[in-house]
């Protein structure tokens, strides 16, 4: 009797009839197949393309998406974008390889750099976000978030090349705009000043202009906040106002060092 009551209570509280956990698993498999298609030397592209379309159609059905165009038309449009996305990612990887003294080869960047993986998944999900594909783009970037600790919302706009060094703890919000040749370090947050559902359709996150470097644990907040081109934002900076181009912004904590033997 107790078991029946528990079952009845659980069933009563399952109030989301469209919540299917398999969507998450299938999205992860879709991301994995996309990655192999674009990067793996031993994977024949043509072998995966047809299956990827089937997987896309299945995901669309699972999330109850009913766009004006057929899934085949939408997939063909996305497919035509993949060479351009790959070009951007190759530029991202080359920039990392050329600028990071710890990188021994560009292959190492593709295989082991969490920042590159997070950027790759962001770029692949961003195009789905733009066409209004629900839920799946966010689940795609959550794959990278889970594996790397880097949270890039698929709605962000990010230029080329982009380099996230070490990557862990990075947060980039939905309406953030990052222009070309930007480099950020671990722990950086590009966020909103506060959370309010009424701000859903407004720009809540900052704009980072060309050639900006943002060092570890800096926090930059607000939709009207603009970091001007060629600027450097130092570690641990808390920034809620715009800075002009060619700026150096630093945080100077007081540090006391005392000899423990005295």
C-alpha positions as CSV (number, residue, x, y, z in Angstrom):
1,X,0.0,0.0,0.0
2,X,2.8,2.4,0.8
3,X,4.4,1.7,-2.6
4,X,1.2,2.5,-4.4
5,X,0.8,5.7,-2.5
6,X,4.3,6.8,-3.3
7,X,3.8,6.0,-7.0
8,X,0.5,8.0,-7.0
9,X,2.2,11.0,-5.3
10,X,5.0,11.0,-7.8
11,X,2.7,10.8,-10.8
12,X,0.5,13.6,-9.4
13,X,3.5,15.9,-9.2
14,X,4.9,15.2,-12.6
15,X,3.3,18.3,-14.0
16,X,5.5,18.8,-17.1
17,X,4.2,16.5,-19.8
18,X,6.7,17.7,-22.3
19,X,9.8,17.2,-20.1
20,X,11.7,14.3,-21.7
21,X,15.1,13.7,-20.3
22,X,16.1,11.9,-23.4
23,X,16.3,15.3,-25.1
24,X,19.4,16.1,-23.1
25,X,21.0,12.7,-23.9
26,X,20.2,13.0,-27.6
27,X,21.6,16.6,-27.8
28,X,24.8,15.4,-26.3
29,X,25.1,12.6,-28.9
30,X,24.3,15.2,-31.6
31,X,27.1,17.5,-30.4
32,X,29.5,14.6,-30.3
33,X,28.7,13.6,-33.9
34,X,29.0,17.2,-35.1
35,X,32.4,17.4,-33.5
36,X,33.6,14.2,-35.2
37,X,32.2,15.4,-38.5
38,X,34.0,18.7,-38.4
39,X,37.3,17.7,-36.8
40,X,38.1,14.0,-36.7
41,X,40.6,13.0,-39.5
42,X,39.2,9.5,-39.7
43,X,35.6,10.4,-40.0
44,X,34.1,10.6,-43.4
45,X,32.0,13.7,-43.6
46,X,29.4,12.2,-45.9
47,X,28.8,9.3,-43.6
48,X,27.6,11.5,-40.8
49,X,25.7,14.3,-42.6
50,X,22.6,12.1,-43.3
51,X,22.5,10.8,-39.8
52,X,22.9,14.3,-38.4
53,X,19.8,15.4,-40.3
54,X,17.8,12.5,-38.9
55,X,19.0,13.4,-35.4
56,X,18.1,17.1,-35.9
57,X,14.6,16.1,-37.0
58,X,14.1,13.8,-34.0
59,X,15.2,16.6,-31.7
60,X,12.8,19.0,-33.3
61,X,10.0,16.6,-32.7
62,X,11.0,15.9,-29.1
63,X,10.9,19.7,-28.3
64,X,7.6,20.0,-30.1
65,X,9.0,22.6,-32.5
66,X,6.7,23.5,-35.4
67,X,8.6,26.0,-37.6
68,X,7.2,27.6,-40.7
69,X,9.7,25.7,-42.8
70,X,10.3,22.0,-42.9
71,X,13.0,20.4,-40.8
72,X,14.8,19.4,-44.0
73,X,14.9,23.1,-45.3
74,X,16.1,24.3,-41.9
75,X,18.8,21.6,-41.7
76,X,20.0,22.4,-45.3
77,X,20.3,26.1,-44.3
78,X,22.3,25.1,-41.2
79,X,24.4,22.7,-43.2
80,X,25.4,25.5,-45.6
81,X,26.7,27.4,-42.6
82,X,29.0,24.7,-41.3
83,X,32.0,25.5,-43.6
84,X,31.8,29.2,-42.4
85,X,31.6,28.1,-38.7
86,X,34.5,25.7,-39.3
87,X,36.5,28.6,-40.8
88,X,35.9,30.7,-37.7
89,X,36.9,27.8,-35.4
90,X,40.1,27.2,-37.3
91,X,41.0,30.9,-36.8
92,X,40.2,30.6,-33.1
93,X,42.4,27.5,-32.8
94,X,45.2,29.2,-34.7
95,X,45.1,32.3,-32.6
96,X,45.3,30.1,-29.4
97,X,48.2,28.1,-30.8
98,X,50.1,31.2,-31.9
99,X,49.6,33.2,-28.7
100,X,49.8,30.6,-25.9
101,X,53.4,29.6,-25.1
102,X,52.0,26.4,-23.4
103,X,50.5,25.2,-26.7
104,X,52.8,22.7,-28.4
105,X,50.7,22.3,-31.5
106,X,47.4,23.3,-33.0
107,X,46.3,19.6,-32.6
108,X,46.8,20.0,-28.9
109,X,44.4,23.0,-28.9
110,X,41.7,21.1,-30.7
111,X,42.0,18.0,-28.4
112,X,42.7,19.4,-25.0
113,X,41.9,23.1,-24.6
114,X,38.6,23.5,-22.7
115,X,38.3,27.1,-24.0
116,X,38.4,26.0,-27.6
117,X,35.8,23.3,-26.9
118,X,33.5,25.8,-25.3
119,X,33.9,28.3,-28.2
120,X,33.3,25.5,-30.7
121,X,30.0,24.4,-29.1
122,X,29.0,28.0,-28.7
123,X,29.5,28.7,-32.5
124,X,27.6,25.5,-33.5
125,X,24.7,26.3,-31.2
126,X,24.5,30.0,-32.0
127,X,23.1,29.5,-35.5
128,X,20.3,27.3,-34.0
129,X,19.6,30.0,-31.5
130,X,19.2,32.6,-34.2
131,X,16.5,30.5,-36.0
132,X,14.6,30.1,-32.9
133,X,15.2,26.4,-32.3
134,X,14.0,25.9,-28.7
135,X,16.0,24.4,-25.8
136,X,18.5,22.4,-27.9
137,X,21.0,25.3,-28.4
138,X,21.1,25.8,-24.6
139,X,21.5,22.1,-24.0
140,X,24.4,22.2,-26.5
141,X,26.3,24.9,-24.6
142,X,25.5,23.1,-21.3
143,X,27.5,20.1,-22.7
144,X,30.5,22.4,-22.8
145,X,29.6,24.0,-19.4
146,X,29.5,20.6,-17.8
147,X,32.8,19.4,-19.2
148,X,34.8,22.7,-19.0
149,X,33.1,24.9,-16.4
150,X,32.7,27.6,-19.1
151,X,29.1,28.9,-19.5
152,X,28.5,30.7,-22.8
153,X,24.9,31.5,-23.6
154,X,24.2,30.6,-27.3
155,X,22.6,34.0,-27.7
156,X,25.9,35.9,-27.2
157,X,27.5,37.5,-30.3
158,X,31.2,36.7,-30.5
159,X,33.7,37.8,-33.1
160,X,36.8,36.1,-34.5
161,X,39.3,35.1,-33.2
162,X,38.3,34.5,-29.6
163,X,40.6,33.0,-27.0
164,X,39.5,31.8,-23.5
165,X,42.7,30.9,-21.6
166,X,42.3,28.2,-19.0
167,X,38.5,28.7,-19.4
168,X,37.3,27.4,-16.0
169,X,34.6,29.6,-14.3
170,X,33.9,31.9,-17.3
171,X,30.3,33.2,-17.7
172,X,29.1,35.0,-20.8
173,X,25.5,36.1,-20.8
174,X,22.9,35.9,-23.5
175,X,23.1,39.5,-24.8
176,X,26.8,40.0,-24.5
177,X,28.6,41.3,-27.6
178,X,32.3,40.4,-28.0
179,X,34.0,41.7,-31.1
180,X,37.2,40.5,-32.8
181,X,40.5,39.4,-31.4
182,X,39.4,39.4,-27.7
183,X,41.2,37.3,-25.1
184,X,39.8,36.5,-21.6
185,X,41.1,34.4,-18.7
186,X,39.6,32.1,-16.2
187,X,36.8,33.3,-13.8
188,X,35.7,36.2,-16.0
189,X,32.0,37.2,-15.9
190,X,30.2,39.2,-18.6
191,X,26.9,39.5,-16.8
192,X,23.8,41.5,-16.0
193,X,23.5,44.0,-13.2
194,X,20.5,42.2,-11.8
195,X,18.0,39.5,-12.8
196,X,14.5,40.5,-13.7
197,X,12.2,38.6,-16.1
198,X,10.9,42.0,-17.4
199,X,14.4,42.6,-18.9
200,X,14.1,39.5,-21.2
201,X,14.0,41.5,-24.4
202,X,16.6,44.1,-23.5
203,X,20.4,44.1,-23.7
204,X,21.5,43.1,-20.2
205,X,25.2,42.2,-20.8
206,X,28.2,44.2,-21.8
207,X,29.9,44.9,-25.1
208,X,33.6,44.2,-25.5
209,X,35.2,46.0,-28.4
210,X,38.1,44.7,-30.6
211,X,41.5,43.7,-29.2
212,X,40.5,43.7,-25.6
213,X,42.2,41.5,-22.9
214,X,40.3,40.7,-19.7
215,X,42.4,39.1,-16.9
216,X,41.3,36.5,-14.4
217,X,38.2,37.0,-12.2
218,X,37.2,40.3,-13.6
219,X,33.5,41.0,-13.5
220,X,31.9,43.3,-16.1
221,X,28.2,43.9,-15.8
222,X,25.4,45.8,-17.5
223,X,23.9,46.1,-21.0
224,X,25.1,49.7,-21.4
225,X,28.7,48.9,-20.3
226,X,31.2,49.1,-23.2
227,X,34.9,48.2,-22.9
228,X,36.6,50.3,-25.6
229,X,38.9,48.8,-28.2
230,X,42.5,47.9,-27.3
231,X,41.8,48.1,-23.6
232,X,43.2,45.8,-20.8
233,X,41.0,44.9,-17.8
234,X,43.1,43.7,-14.9
235,X,42.4,40.8,-12.6
236,X,39.6,41.1,-10.0
237,X,38.2,44.3,-11.5
238,X,34.5,44.9,-10.8
239,X,33.2,47.1,-13.7
240,X,29.7,48.5,-14.2
241,X,30.6,51.6,-16.3
242,X,32.0,52.0,-19.7
243,X,35.7,52.6,-20.3
244,X,37.1,54.4,-23.4
245,X,39.4,52.7,-25.9
246,X,43.1,52.2,-25.1
247,X,42.3,52.0,-21.3
248,X,44.0,50.1,-18.6
249,X,41.7,49.3,-15.7
250,X,43.3,47.8,-12.6
251,X,42.2,46.8,-9.1
252,X,44.8,47.5,-6.4
253,X,44.2,45.5,-3.2
254,X,46.4,46.1,-0.1
255,X,48.7,43.2,0.5
256,X,50.8,43.0,3.7
257,X,53.7,40.6,4.0
258,X,55.2,39.9,7.4
259,X,58.1,37.7,8.2
260,X,56.7,34.9,10.4
261,X,60.1,34.6,12.3
262,X,59.9,38.1,13.7
